[in-house]
Amino acid sequence: MVRVDPRHTSTDCHACGHRQDMPLDVREFACGGCGLVTDRDVNAARNILQRGIALAGWDIGSLGRPGASESVLEPHVAGLPGQDAERYAAD
């Protein structure tokens, strides 16, 4: 187990790292940097996972989006019904 600093996990884009201010009542994360649109809590969870992997010193290889399906081009999140709506604003 590693402790992850939770600051900015829901306001930093897990895909590109762009940080944006968001009031707590906004539940959809729409990145102003890369255009990713996803649930705010899913974005935070992916950031926590990425930070934990980095703190643990694990090598995750080519998977740039841990928590996503094996192919990083697949947008759905395993185990979360209805959370397969992650997309980029251009879609």
N, CA, C and O atoms as CSV, one atom per row, in Angstrom:
chain,resi,resn,atom,element,x,y,z
A,1,MET,N,N,0.844,-1.171,0.000
A,1,MET,CA,C,0.000,0.000,0.000
A,1,MET,C,C,0.890,1.234,0.000
A,1,MET,O,O,1.901,1.285,0.700
A,2,VAL,N,N,0.508,2.214,-0.782
A,2,VAL,CA,C,1.188,3.506,-0.785
A,2,VAL,C,C,0.149,4.593,-0.550
A,2,VAL,O,O,-1.002,4.471,-0.968
A,3,ARG,N,N,0.567,5.641,0.115
A,3,ARG,CA,C,-0.325,6.786,0.336
A,3,ARG,C,C,-0.170,7.758,-0.816
A,3,ARG,O,O,0.940,8.142,-1.183
A,4,VAL,N,N,-1.310,8.151,-1.383
A,4,VAL,CA,C,-1.321,9.070,-2.517
A,4,VAL,C,C,-1.916,10.394,-2.053
A,4,VAL,O,O,-2.975,10.423,-1.426
A,5,ASP,N,N,-1.236,11.474,-2.362
A,5,ASP,CA,C,-1.754,12.812,-2.051
A,5,ASP,C,C,-2.996,13.046,-2.913
A,5,ASP,O,O,-2.896,13.033,-4.140
A,6,PRO,N,N,-4.157,13.259,-2.302
A,6,PRO,CA,C,-5.390,13.380,-3.078
A,6,PRO,C,C,-5.597,14.753,-3.729
A,6,PRO,O,O,-6.537,14.931,-4.504
A,7,ARG,N,N,-4.733,15.720,-3.422
A,7,ARG,CA,C,-4.939,17.067,-3.971
A,7,ARG,C,C,-4.909,17.061,-5.497
A,7,ARG,O,O,-4.029,16.469,-6.121
A,8,HIS,N,N,-5.878,17.726,-6.064
A,8,HIS,CA,C,-6.001,17.945,-7.515
A,8,HIS,C,C,-6.292,16.674,-8.318
A,8,HIS,O,O,-6.195,16.700,-9.545
A,9,THR,N,N,-6.643,15.572,-7.665
A,9,THR,CA,C,-6.901,14.346,-8.433
A,9,THR,C,C,-8.140,14.471,-9.310
A,9,THR,O,O,-8.216,13.837,-10.363
A,10,SER,N,N,-9.110,15.277,-8.894
A,10,SER,CA,C,-10.309,15.408,-9.727
A,10,SER,C,C,-10.240,16.595,-10.674
A,10,SER,O,O,-11.117,16.749,-11.525
A,11,THR,N,N,-9.216,17.441,-10.550
A,11,THR,CA,C,-9.099,18.611,-11.424
A,11,THR,C,C,-7.901,18.536,-12.368
A,11,THR,O,O,-7.730,19.413,-13.215
A,12,ASP,N,N,-7.069,17.499,-12.233
A,12,ASP,CA,C,-5.983,17.253,-13.182
A,12,ASP,C,C,-6.457,16.187,-14.171
A,12,ASP,O,O,-6.996,15.158,-13.763
A,13,CYS,N,N,-6.259,16.425,-15.452
A,13,CYS,CA,C,-6.660,15.446,-16.462
A,13,CYS,C,C,-5.740,14.226,-16.372
A,13,CYS,O,O,-4.517,14.362,-16.406
A,14,HIS,N,N,-6.327,13.046,-16.258
A,14,HIS,CA,C,-5.507,11.836,-16.176
A,14,HIS,C,C,-4.818,11.519,-17.501
A,14,HIS,O,O,-3.839,10.773,-17.522
A,15,ALA,N,N,-5.309,12.070,-18.597
A,15,ALA,CA,C,-4.735,11.776,-19.910
A,15,ALA,C,C,-3.590,12.715,-20.279
A,15,ALA,O,O,-2.593,12.275,-20.851
A,16,CYS,N,N,-3.721,14.028,-19.951
A,16,CYS,CA,C,-2.691,14.980,-20.389
A,16,CYS,C,C,-2.082,15.793,-19.256
A,16,CYS,O,O,-1.057,16.446,-19.452
A,17,GLY,N,N,-2.698,15.765,-18.064
A,17,GLY,CA,C,-2.155,16.481,-16.923
A,17,GLY,C,C,-2.632,17.912,-16.770
A,17,GLY,O,O,-2.277,18.571,-15.793
A,18,HIS,N,N,-3.428,18.415,-17.711
A,18,HIS,CA,C,-3.945,19.786,-17.624
A,18,HIS,C,C,-4.758,19.955,-16.339
A,18,HIS,O,O,-5.595,19.108,-16.025
A,19,ARG,N,N,-4.526,21.023,-15.603
A,19,ARG,CA,C,-5.280,21.308,-14.371
A,19,ARG,C,C,-6.246,22.452,-14.635
A,19,ARG,O,O,-5.901,23.455,-15.259
A,20,GLN,N,N,-7.464,22.270,-14.143
A,20,GLN,CA,C,-8.462,23.328,-14.294
A,20,GLN,C,C,-9.304,23.429,-13.034
A,20,GLN,O,O,-9.568,22.430,-12.366
A,21,ASP,N,N,-9.718,24.641,-12.721
A,21,ASP,CA,C,-10.593,24.869,-11.578
A,21,ASP,C,C,-11.994,24.391,-11.921
A,21,ASP,O,O,-12.495,24.619,-13.022
A,22,MET,N,N,-12.620,23.718,-10.948
A,22,MET,CA,C,-13.986,23.224,-11.128
A,22,MET,C,C,-14.701,23.296,-9.791
A,22,MET,O,O,-14.155,22.855,-8.780
A,23,PRO,N,N,-15.915,23.846,-9.761
A,23,PRO,CA,C,-16.681,23.780,-8.512
A,23,PRO,C,C,-17.071,22.325,-8.234
A,23,PRO,O,O,-17.208,21.526,-9.160
A,24,LEU,N,N,-17.244,21.992,-6.967
A,24,LEU,CA,C,-17.533,20.609,-6.583
A,24,LEU,C,C,-18.838,20.061,-7.149
A,24,LEU,O,O,-18.983,18.846,-7.288
A,25,ASP,N,N,-19.788,20.932,-7.479
A,25,ASP,CA,C,-21.065,20.431,-7.988
A,25,ASP,C,C,-20.994,20.033,-9.465
A,25,ASP,O,O,-21.954,19.467,-9.987
A,26,VAL,N,N,-19.896,20.312,-10.139
A,26,VAL,CA,C,-19.720,19.895,-11.530
A,26,VAL,C,C,-19.179,18.468,-11.508
A,26,VAL,O,O,-18.071,18.233,-11.026
A,27,ARG,N,N,-19.949,17.519,-12.025
A,27,ARG,CA,C,-19.606,16.096,-11.929
A,27,ARG,C,C,-18.966,15.541,-13.195
A,27,ARG,O,O,-18.446,14.425,-13.182
A,28,GLU,N,N,-18.994,16.298,-14.286
A,28,GLU,CA,C,-18.357,15.852,-15.522
A,28,GLU,C,C,-17.061,16.625,-15.715
A,28,GLU,O,O,-17.043,17.854,-15.653
A,29,PHE,N,N,-15.976,15.890,-15.949
A,29,PHE,CA,C,-14.687,16.512,-16.200
A,29,PHE,C,C,-14.533,16.669,-17.705
A,29,PHE,O,O,-14.538,15.681,-18.441
A,30,ALA,N,N,-14.395,17.905,-18.162
A,30,ALA,CA,C,-14.161,18.193,-19.576
A,30,ALA,C,C,-12.841,18.946,-19.664
A,30,ALA,O,O,-12.771,20.121,-19.306
A,31,CYS,N,N,-11.800,18.282,-20.135
A,31,CYS,CA,C,-10.453,18.839,-20.136
A,31,CYS,C,C,-10.310,19.964,-21.156
A,31,CYS,O,O,-10.648,19.810,-22.330
A,32,GLY,N,N,-9.804,21.091,-20.681
A,32,GLY,CA,C,-9.526,22.216,-21.559
A,32,GLY,C,C,-8.217,22.061,-22.312
A,32,GLY,O,O,-7.900,22.874,-23.180
A,33,GLY,N,N,-7.449,21.021,-21.987
A,33,GLY,CA,C,-6.173,20.787,-22.653
A,33,GLY,C,C,-6.292,19.850,-23.835
A,33,GLY,O,O,-5.931,20.204,-24.957
A,34,CYS,N,N,-6.807,18.632,-23.580
A,34,CYS,CA,C,-6.856,17.623,-24.648
A,34,CYS,C,C,-8.271,17.304,-25.122
A,34,CYS,O,O,-8.447,16.596,-26.113
A,35,GLY,N,N,-9.284,17.821,-24.420
A,35,GLY,CA,C,-10.659,17.594,-24.844
A,35,GLY,C,C,-11.315,16.350,-24.270
A,35,GLY,O,O,-12.453,16.045,-24.626
A,36,LEU,N,N,-10.627,15.615,-23.383
A,36,LEU,CA,C,-11.203,14.427,-22.755
A,36,LEU,C,C,-12.442,14.812,-21.956
A,36,LEU,O,O,-12.442,15.819,-21.249
A,37,VAL,N,N,-13.492,14.012,-22.068
A,37,VAL,CA,C,-14.713,14.221,-21.284
A,37,VAL,C,C,-15.026,12.907,-20.581
A,37,VAL,O,O,-15.190,11.874,-21.229
A,38,THR,N,N,-15.109,12.949,-19.242
A,38,THR,CA,C,-15.369,11.754,-18.462
A,38,THR,C,C,-15.993,12.145,-17.126
A,38,THR,O,O,-16.082,13.329,-16.803
A,39,ASP,N,N,-16.412,11.181,-16.375
A,39,ASP,CA,C,-16.942,11.415,-15.042
A,39,ASP,C,C,-15.815,11.933,-14.141
A,39,ASP,O,O,-14.693,11.429,-14.197
A,40,ARG,N,N,-16.109,12.920,-13.326
A,40,ARG,CA,C,-15.108,13.522,-12.453
A,40,ARG,C,C,-14.477,12.484,-11.515
A,40,ARG,O,O,-13.264,12.494,-11.305
A,41,ASP,N,N,-15.298,11.592,-10.954
A,41,ASP,CA,C,-14.778,10.591,-10.023
A,41,ASP,C,C,-13.910,9.545,-10.725
A,41,ASP,O,O,-12.931,9.069,-10.151
A,42,VAL,N,N,-14.258,9.191,-11.946
A,42,VAL,CA,C,-13.433,8.250,-12.716
A,42,VAL,C,C,-12.090,8.898,-13.022
A,42,VAL,O,O,-11.051,8.247,-12.915
A,43,ASN,N,N,-12.098,10.169,-13.400
A,43,ASN,CA,C,-10.851,10.887,-13.648
A,43,ASN,C,C,-9.980,10.888,-12.394
A,43,ASN,O,O,-8.780,10.629,-12.472
A,44,ALA,N,N,-10.580,11.179,-11.242
A,44,ALA,CA,C,-9.826,11.192,-9.978
A,44,ALA,C,C,-9.258,9.811,-9.662
A,44,ALA,O,O,-8.106,9.692,-9.245
A,45,ALA,N,N,-10.061,8.773,-9.861
A,45,ALA,CA,C,-9.604,7.414,-9.571
A,45,ALA,C,C,-8.420,7.033,-10.448
A,45,ALA,O,O,-7.481,6.393,-9.976
A,46,ARG,N,N,-8.455,7.415,-11.699
A,46,ARG,CA,C,-7.339,7.109,-12.596
A,46,ARG,C,C,-6.082,7.868,-12.184
A,46,ARG,O,O,-4.974,7.337,-12.260
A,47,ASN,N,N,-6.264,9.124,-11.744
A,47,ASN,CA,C,-5.109,9.881,-11.253
A,47,ASN,C,C,-4.518,9.229,-10.011
A,47,ASN,O,O,-3.298,9.120,-9.888
A,48,ILE,N,N,-5.367,8.798,-9.096
A,48,ILE,CA,C,-4.889,8.127,-7.884
A,48,ILE,C,C,-4.141,6.849,-8.249
A,48,ILE,O,O,-3.081,6.568,-7.691
A,49,LEU,N,N,-4.688,6.078,-9.179
A,49,LEU,CA,C,-4.023,4.854,-9.617
A,49,LEU,C,C,-2.660,5.159,-10.236
A,49,LEU,O,O,-1.668,4.508,-9.905
A,50,GLN,N,N,-2.607,6.138,-11.126
A,50,GLN,CA,C,-1.349,6.498,-11.773
A,50,GLN,C,C,-0.316,6.960,-10.747
A,50,GLN,O,O,0.852,6.579,-10.825
A,51,ARG,N,N,-0.744,7.777,-9.787
A,51,ARG,CA,C,0.180,8.257,-8.763
A,51,ARG,C,C,0.652,7.118,-7.878
A,51,ARG,O,O,1.826,7.064,-7.511
A,52,GLY,N,N,-0.244,6.211,-7.533
A,52,GLY,CA,C,0.136,5.064,-6.714
A,52,GLY,C,C,1.137,4.173,-7.413
A,52,GLY,O,O,2.097,3.711,-6.797
A,53,ILE,N,N,0.925,3.930,-8.688
A,53,ILE,CA,C,1.856,3.112,-9.476
A,53,ILE,C,C,3.226,3.784,-9.521
A,53,ILE,O,O,4.252,3.120,-9.376
A,54,ALA,N,N,3.241,5.097,-9.721
A,54,ALA,CA,C,4.509,5.819,-9.767
A,54,ALA,C,C,5.216,5.772,-8.412
A,54,ALA,O,O,6.425,5.547,-8.351
A,55,LEU,N,N,4.466,5.984,-7.322
A,55,LEU,CA,C,5.066,5.944,-5.983
A,55,LEU,C,C,5.611,4.566,-5.637
A,55,LEU,O,O,6.634,4.447,-4.963
A,56,ALA,N,N,4.926,3.526,-6.098
A,56,ALA,CA,C,5.364,2.158,-5.827
A,56,ALA,C,C,6.567,1.772,-6.686
A,56,ALA,O,O,7.247,0.783,-6.412
A,57,GLY,N,N,6.819,2.566,-7.730
A,57,GLY,CA,C,7.947,2.273,-8.603
A,57,GLY,C,C,7.688,1.149,-9.587
A,57,GLY,O,O,8.626,0.539,-10.102
A,58,TRP,N,N,6.429,0.876,-9.847
A,58,TRP,CA,C,6.088,-0.200,-10.777
A,58,TRP,C,C,6.239,0.275,-12.214
A,58,TRP,O,O,6.013,1.445,-12.524
A,59,ASP,N,N,6.618,-0.639,-13.076
A,59,ASP,CA,C,6.701,-0.356,-14.500
A,59,ASP,C,C,5.450,-0.932,-15.141
A,59,ASP,O,O,5.251,-2.147,-15.145
A,60,ILE,N,N,4.608,-0.062,-15.681
A,60,ILE,CA,C,3.371,-0.545,-16.294
A,60,ILE,C,C,3.497,-0.676,-17.798
A,60,ILE,O,O,2.511,-0.919,-18.493
A,61,GLY,N,N,4.694,-0.516,-18.292
A,61,GLY,CA,C,4.926,-0.691,-19.718
A,61,GLY,C,C,4.260,0.382,-20.547
A,61,GLY,O,O,4.308,1.563,-20.203
A,62,SER,N,N,3.641,-0.025,-21.637
A,62,SER,CA,C,3.097,0.932,-22.584
A,62,SER,C,C,1.685,1.395,-22.248
A,62,SER,O,O,1.127,2.215,-22.977
A,63,LEU,N,N,1.094,0.899,-21.174
A,63,LEU,CA,C,-0.258,1.332,-20.837
A,63,LEU,C,C,-0.224,2.730,-20.252
A,63,LEU,O,O,0.077,2.911,-19.073
A,64,GLY,N,N,-0.530,3.705,-21.068
A,64,GLY,CA,C,-0.498,5.093,-20.630
A,64,GLY,C,C,-1.703,5.490,-19.810
A,64,GLY,O,O,-1.709,6.549,-19.182
A,65,ARG,N,N,-2.734,4.644,-19.808
A,65,ARG,CA,C,-3.942,4.950,-19.055
A,65,ARG,C,C,-4.290,3.766,-18.178
A,65,ARG,O,O,-5.190,2.996,-18.513
A,66,PRO,N,N,-3.588,3.602,-17.048
A,66,PRO,CA,C,-3.928,2.474,-16.188
A,66,PRO,C,C,-5.364,2.562,-15.729
A,66,PRO,O,O,-5.882,3.649,-15.472
A,67,GLY,N,N,-6.000,1.422,-15.629
A,67,GLY,CA,C,-7.406,1.397,-15.246
A,67,GLY,C,C,-8.307,1.264,-16.455
A,67,GLY,O,O,-9.463,0.860,-16.330
A,68,ALA,N,N,-7.785,1.602,-17.629
A,68,ALA,CA,C,-8.551,1.434,-18.854
A,68,ALA,C,C,-8.367,0.006,-19.338
A,68,ALA,O,O,-7.571,-0.752,-18.784
A,69,SER,N,N,-9.097,-0.347,-20.357
A,69,SER,CA,C,-8.942,-1.687,-20.901
A,69,SER,C,C,-7.535,-1.850,-21.463
A,69,SER,O,O,-6.801,-0.870,-21.594
A,70,GLU,N,N,-7.157,-3.074,-21.794
A,70,GLU,CA,C,-5.784,-3.346,-22.210
A,70,GLU,C,C,-5.363,-2.477,-23.379
A,70,GLU,O,O,-4.232,-1.992,-23.407
A,71,SER,N,N,-6.240,-2.270,-24.336
A,71,SER,CA,C,-5.936,-1.362,-25.431
A,71,SER,C,C,-6.264,0.050,-24.978
A,71,SER,O,O,-7.408,0.340,-24.628
A,72,VAL,N,N,-5.273,0.930,-24.980
A,72,VAL,CA,C,-5.515,2.291,-24.500
A,72,VAL,C,C,-6.454,3.072,-25.426
A,72,VAL,O,O,-6.887,4.176,-25.097
A,73,LEU,N,N,-6.756,2.493,-26.566
A,73,LEU,CA,C,-7.696,3.148,-27.464
A,73,LEU,C,C,-9.142,2.830,-27.102
A,73,LEU,O,O,-10.059,3.486,-27.597
A,74,GLU,N,N,-9.358,1.839,-26.252
A,74,GLU,CA,C,-10.698,1.486,-25.806
A,74,GLU,C,C,-11.075,2.389,-24.636
A,74,GLU,O,O,-10.330,2.443,-23.657
A,75,PRO,N,N,-12.209,3.104,-24.697
A,75,PRO,CA,C,-12.524,4.090,-23.681
A,75,PRO,C,C,-13.236,3.567,-22.441
A,75,PRO,O,O,-13.360,4.313,-21.470
A,76,HIS,N,N,-13.710,2.321,-22.423
A,76,HIS,CA,C,-14.548,1.907,-21.315
A,76,HIS,C,C,-13.743,1.504,-20.081
A,76,HIS,O,O,-12.581,1.105,-20.164
A,77,VAL,N,N,-14.404,1.624,-18.949
A,77,VAL,CA,C,-13.805,1.329,-17.653
A,77,VAL,C,C,-14.399,0.026,-17.159
A,77,VAL,O,O,-15.615,-0.081,-17.003
A,78,ALA,N,N,-13.569,-0.954,-16.912
A,78,ALA,CA,C,-14.057,-2.264,-16.475
A,78,ALA,C,C,-14.760,-2.168,-15.134
A,78,ALA,O,O,-14.270,-1.507,-14.218
A,79,GLY,N,N,-15.895,-2.820,-15.015
A,79,GLY,CA,C,-16.575,-2.938,-13.733
A,79,GLY,C,C,-17.463,-1.780,-13.344
A,79,GLY,O,O,-18.058,-1.809,-12.267
A,80,LEU,N,N,-17.577,-0.763,-14.172
A,80,LEU,CA,C,-18.413,0.380,-13.833
A,80,LEU,C,C,-19.505,0.543,-14.887
A,80,LEU,O,O,-19.300,1.231,-15.887
A,81,PRO,N,N,-20.661,-0.081,-14.676
A,81,PRO,CA,C,-21.738,0.025,-15.658
A,81,PRO,C,C,-22.103,1.484,-15.911
A,81,PRO,O,O,-22.240,2.278,-14.981
A,82,GLY,N,N,-22.255,1.809,-17.162
A,82,GLY,CA,C,-22.645,3.169,-17.522
A,82,GLY,C,C,-21.489,4.150,-17.570
A,82,GLY,O,O,-21.687,5.316,-17.909
A,83,GLN,N,N,-20.294,3.706,-17.241
A,83,GLN,CA,C,-19.144,4.600,-17.243
A,83,GLN,C,C,-18.318,4.473,-18.517
A,83,GLN,O,O,-17.161,4.891,-18.558
A,84,ASP,N,N,-18.912,3.898,-19.553
A,84,ASP,CA,C,-18.169,3.718,-20.794
A,84,ASP,C,C,-18.339,4.925,-21.715
A,84,ASP,O,O,-18.178,4.804,-22.929
A,85,ALA,N,N,-18.658,6.071,-21.154
A,85,ALA,CA,C,-18.917,7.249,-21.953
A,85,ALA,C,C,-17.700,8.162,-22.061
A,85,ALA,O,O,-17.833,9.288,-22.540
A,86,GLU,N,N,-16.532,7.719,-21.639
A,86,GLU,CA,C,-15.352,8.571,-21.758
A,86,GLU,C,C,-15.106,8.837,-23.223
A,86,GLU,O,O,-15.117,7.922,-24.046
A,87,ARG,N,N,-14.884,10.092,-23.539
A,87,ARG,CA,C,-14.723,10.462,-24.934
A,87,ARG,C,C,-13.893,11.737,-25.007
A,87,ARG,O,O,-13.574,12.330,-23.976
A,88,TYR,N,N,-13.554,12.148,-26.178
A,88,TYR,CA,C,-12.885,13.410,-26.398
A,88,TYR,C,C,-13.903,14.361,-27.015
A,88,TYR,O,O,-14.771,13.942,-27.781
A,89,ALA,N,N,-13.792,15.619,-26.684
A,89,ALA,CA,C,-14.786,16.609,-27.090
A,89,ALA,C,C,-15.019,16.627,-28.595
A,89,ALA,O,O,-16.116,16.965,-29.039
A,90,ALA,N,N,-14.029,16.277,-29.378
A,90,ALA,CA,C,-14.166,16.277,-30.842
A,90,ALA,C,C,-15.057,15.144,-31.334
A,90,ALA,O,O,-15.521,15.178,-32.473
A,91,ASP,N,N,-15.306,14.136,-30.489
A,91,ASP,CA,C,-16.131,12.973,-30.904
A,91,ASP,C,C,-17.583,13.359,-31.069
A,91,ASP,O,O,-18.412,12.515,-31.410
